[in-house]
């Protein structure tokens, strides 16, 4: 498992973002991408989003992907022209904005097709639908941190990437062996996104002490960030109000109760049994073959990832044998690579859980297909 930040550092970063974050509703007709020419010869021309009222913002990396999707520009091409000629990028994006306005009018939607622009420190961090329901990571942290402390959970790793916040906590009070010599501690992964990259999640987490692999199991709660339209005919800054606070309070109460419910020993026991069963399901295919078909099944890509997974299995999988459990742990072991970011590592930990959850008939088909 990647180390990430300690919980104090995560809290400090969330406070810093909360202090400088600003949300603005902007009609698409009142925004355009422009290119600034920096005074320094070292810097490249920078694409910025400019509004009719004179405000303008730079971009974090993630919202570029959202702009590409909104304007129907293939991401590969978007990245290429962003790298080669930002002026061409601006022309393409602004054309895409106009097409979005035309589509909105053709479908007899409200007068302007508007976007929710989430900013922090002068940069756009999220380019979102005006129907996006804001559930901030700061509020999620405030909800769950006291519960973790009260119940003796230790945060082993946390992180705030451009896409998501993660809190991974375990407790030595709840643990058991999969096979002799392979103890597992129970934990919880709590994550969410401020910028449209997935919902609030509370998920069981199994932490293997032999190799410090972490495996994320099936979801317990999922809250999509989708609410009523905030559509406006003008540029509007969103402010916190009593109605929003009342609506969000119900959500955070549900999250609180779900976190508490996820701490029950029965949840751990159920997931531990799944790993025990998986330890008795042998790999019959050649290692490279089973790795390739399983990666496709659980949505993992990349030759580096594949090589790491194969290497772990070929080296004996830390004494686990050649079975479904060992294969799942090969994916979570690959999550510890220094060559990948925290988001990718977390997806590999979730992929390990998906492998454990594969129904027997699908597992047999993968073994046969391999």
N, C-alpha and C positions, 0 to 999 in steps of 0.2 A: 504494500500500500504506500502510495506517495505521502510524504510527510506533510506538505502544505504548511499552513500557518497554525500557530497556537491560537487558542480561543480568544485570548486578550488582543492579539493583533487583528483578528477578524473583527472583533467588536469595535476597535479603534477605526478601522477602515470603513465600516458601515456608518459610524457617526460622521466621519469626514464626508462621505458621499451624501448623507442626508442633509448636511449643512449647505452644500453647494448645488444640489440637484434642482432641476426645474423642468416642469412638464408644460408643453404648449400644444394646443390644437391649432393646426394650420390647414386651411383649404389648399388642395393641390394647386389650384390656379394662382395662389399667392406665394408659391415657392419656386425656386429654380437652383440648379447647381451652377456655381461659378468657379473659376480657377484663379487663385491668387498667385502672384509672382513674388516670391520672397526676395528680400534685399540681399541675403547671403547667397553667394554662388554655390555654396556647398549643398543647400537645400533644394529639393525638387518643387515644382509648382504643386500647390495643394488644392484638391477639390474641397469646396465648402458649400453648405446649403444656405442660401440667402432668402429672406422673406421680404415681402413688400414693405413692411414697416421699418426696414433697415437692419434688423437683427440678422446675424449670420453665425454659423457654427461649423467647426471642423468635424471630422468623423473619427470615432474609434473603428476598429477593424470590423466588428460584428455587424453594424448597421449597413455596411456596404453590401453584405449578402441580402439584407432585407430590401434595400433599394433595388438591387438587381432583380429580385423576385417580383417586386411591385411593378417594375417597368418592363417585365418580360424580356430582360436581357440575359442570355445564358451566362451562368456564373463564370465559366471558363473564359468566355470572351470579355466579360466585364473586367475580370482581373487582368487580362492581357492588355486592354487599352488603358486601364488605370496605371499600369506599369509603364506603358510605352508613350502614351499621349493623353494627358488629363483633359485637354481641350476637346478631343474627340469623345472622351467619356462624358463630358458635360453636355455635348450636343445630343448624344444618344439618350442620356437620362432625361433631359428636358423634353425630348420627343416622346419618351415613355410617359412622362407626366401628362402631356397633352392628350395622349391616347387614353390614359386613365380617366381624364375629365370627359372625353368624348363618350367613353363606355358608360360612365355614370349617367350622363344625360340621355343616352340611348335607352338605358334601362329605367329611366324616369325615377332615378334616385334623387335625393335632395340636391339643391342647386349646386353645391360644391362637394366634390369628393375630398374629404378631409383626412388628415393623418395626425396621430398622436406622436409628437416628437419629445422623447425623453433625453434630457441633457444633463451633463455634469462637467464642471470645470471648463466650460467653453466648447465642449465637444458633444456630438450626438452619440448617445449610447444605445438608443432604440428608435427605430422608424416603424411605427405600428399602426394598426387599424384604429380608427376612432371608437371602435367598440371594445377595445382592449380594456379589461378590468385590472386596474393597478393593485397588486398585492405586494407590497415592498418587502424585500429581504430583511430590512431593519426590524419591521414589525414581527416577521416570522422568528427572527432571532430572539426578540424580547419575549415571545410566547414560549419558546421551547427551552431556552437556556436554563431558567430556574427549575424546570421539570427534570432535566438531565442531572443537575446538581443535587436536587432533593433525593433522587433515586440512585445515587452513587455511580452514575455513568461518567466515564472519563473520555474527554474529547481527544482522540489520537491524531486526528487530522481534520483540518478545515481549510476552505479556500473560497475566494471570491474572484472568479474569472470574469471576462467580459460577458460571458453567457449566463453563468449560474453561480449561486452560492451553495456550498456543501458543508455539512457538519457530520462527521463520522465519529460516533461515540460507542464505547464498549463498557461492559461491566464484568469484573472477575467473579461477581456473585452468581452469575449464571454461566456455567460452562459444562462441557462433557466431551467424551472421546468419540471420534468417528470409528477409528480402530485403535488398538492399543498403541500408545506413543504418539498419537495425533490429536491433542486437545484443541478444542474450539471454544472461544468466548463469544457470548452473544452481544450484539450491538444493534444500533439503529443508524440509518442514513437519512438525514433530513436535508432536502434541497429544494430550491426554487429559482426562478428567473425573474429579474426586474424588466427584462428586455425582449420578451416574447420567445424565449428559447425553452419552452416546456413549462409544465405546471408545477404546483406545490406537490412534493412527494414525501411520504414517510414510508420507509422500507426497512424490512429486517436485514441485518448485516451479520455475517459470520466471519469471525477473525481467527485464522489458523495460526497458532503460536509457533509451530515448527518453522514456517517460512514467512511469517508475517504477511500472508496474503489475506486480502479482504474480499468477500463475495456478497454481492447485493442480491437478495432474493425477491420474491414477488411483491408487487406494490400493495400497500395497505390503503392508501388514500391518494386521490388525484383530484386536483382543483384546477380546472382550466381558467385561464385569464380572459374570460369573455363576458361582457356585460352589455348594457344598453348603449346605443350610439351616443357619442358626445358631439355629434356633428354640429358645426357652427358655420356661419357665413363669413366669419371674420377670424383673425388671429386672436386666440384666447389662452391665457395662462390658467391652468387648473389649480384651484385652491382646495385645501381640505375643508370639509363641511360636516355638520352633524349627521346628515343623511348617509354620507359615505362611511363615516365612523361606525354608525349603527349597523350598516350592512356588513362591513368588514369584521366587526366584533363577533358576529355569528360564525363567520368562517374560522377565525382564530380560535374560538371555543371548540369548534369541531376538530381542528388540528390538535389542540391541547389534549382533548379526550382520546384522539387516535394515538398520539404519542404515548400516553399513559397505558392505553390498551395494548400497544405493541410491546410493552415491557413485561408482559406476562410470561411466565416460564413455559406455558403451553405453546406459545408462538415459537419459542426457541426449540422446544422438543419436536414440534412438527417439522421444522426445517432441518434439524439435526438428523431426524429419521430419513429425510430425503437424501442426505449425503451418504448415510450408511447404506441405503439401497443402491445408490449410484456406485459405491465402492465394490459392489458385487456384480456390476454389469461390465463385462470385459470388452476391450477393443479387439476386434478380430482383423480389422483391415491394417494395411500398412500405415505407419504414422503420417507421412506426408499426405496421403489420400484422405484419411479421416479428418485431419486438420483443415484441409482445403474445403471439403464439403460442409464441415461444421461452421467454419468462418462465414460461408455464404448463408447458411441457415440462420445465424444469429446476427448478421449484419456487420461483421468486422472485415475491414479491408486493409491492404498494405503488406508489401513483401517483408518489411522489417518485423511487423507483428507476426507474420506467418513463421519466419525463421526463428524468432524467439520462442514461440509456442512449440515448434518441432524440437528445438534444442532442449527445452525443459523435459519433454517426454523422453527424448533419446537418452538423456542423462539420468533417467530413473525416477523422475517426478518425486524426488525427496522420499522415496520408499513407499509410494502409494500403489505401485504396480501399474498395469496397463488397463485402465478402466474409465468409465464415464466420469467419475469423481476426479481422477488424475487429469483427464482432458480439461475439465472445468477449471482446475487449479492451474493448468498451463496458461490459460487465458488470463487469470488473475495475477499470475507471476509476471506475465508480459506487461502488466499494468505498472510495474515498478521501474520500468526502463526510464533512464534519464532523457531519452530521445523523444519522449511524447509529453504532451501537456496534461494538465490536471483533468480537463474535460474528457480527453481520450482515455486516460487511465480509468476514470470513473465508468465510462462506457464499457471498458474491458471487464471491470468488476461486475457490471450488470450482465454482460455476456456470459460470464461464468455461471451466474444464477439461472440464466435462460437455458443453458446446457443441462443443468441439474433438473430443470422443470420439463425437459423434453418428454413427451409421452413415450411409453415403451415401443409402440409401433413405429413412431417416427425415428426413434433412436436406432431401431433395427434396420430401417430403410437406409439411414445414413451409413451405417456399418456395411450394409450390402452394396450401396451405391459406391462407396469408397473402394 
